[in-house]
Amino acid sequence: MNENRSIFALDGITGMLIATGLLLSILAFLTVNAMSVAQANAENFYKVKDEKNIKRISTENYKHIVSVNVK
């Protein structure tokens, strides 16, 4: 049997706390970035020009959307 055990080894409570802290920090980082991206896109408006000539299936449809930056 392994008699050389420690509660503070990286495969014990310490490892669990390190992994939990790392996952929570990644979650906080991604949440803050998602909120900043959403805020930037909420202030950006788009206008559709020449909507009569938009085809249902076409690779040229992106030319009809114009970004309107109102600040």
N, C-alpha and C positions, 0 to 999 in steps of 0.2 A: 504494500500500500504506500501511497504517497503521504509521508508525514510532514512534508515541507509545504504547508499551506499558509496562505496569508489572506486576510480579508481585504487588504489594501492593494492587492495585485491588480494588474490591468485587466485580468479576466474576472474580476469580482465587482465590488461596488464601485470602485474608482473607474473602471472601464465603462460601466453602465452610465455613470455620471458624465464622463467625458463624451460618450456617444450621444447622450441626451442633450447636453449643452451644445454639441456640434450641430445636431439636427435642428434645435431651436434657433440657433444663430443663422443657419441656412434659411429657415423658414422666415425669419425676420428680414433678412436681406432680400429675398425674393418678393415678400409682401411690400416692402418699401419701394422696390423698383417697379412693381406692377402698379402701385398707386401713382407714381410719377409718370409712367407711360399713359395711364388712363387720363390723368389731368392734362397732359400735353395734347392728347387727341381729343379731349372734350372741348378744348378751345380752338381747334382747327376745324373749319367748316369746308364743305365741298359743294360745288355747284355742277350740275349736269348741263352741258351745252349740246345743242343740236340733238335733242332727244328723239326726234322723228326718224333719224337715220341710224339709230342703234339697231344692230342685227341681233337676233337671238343667240346664234352661235358664231362668234367671231373673235379673232385674237386682236382686233383693232379697237375693241370696246373701251380700253383704258384711255384712249385719246379723248373721250367724251367727258371725263371727270376732271374738273379743274379745282385745285386747292385754293381757297380764299382765306388768307391769313388776316384776320381782323384783330388788331391789338390796340 
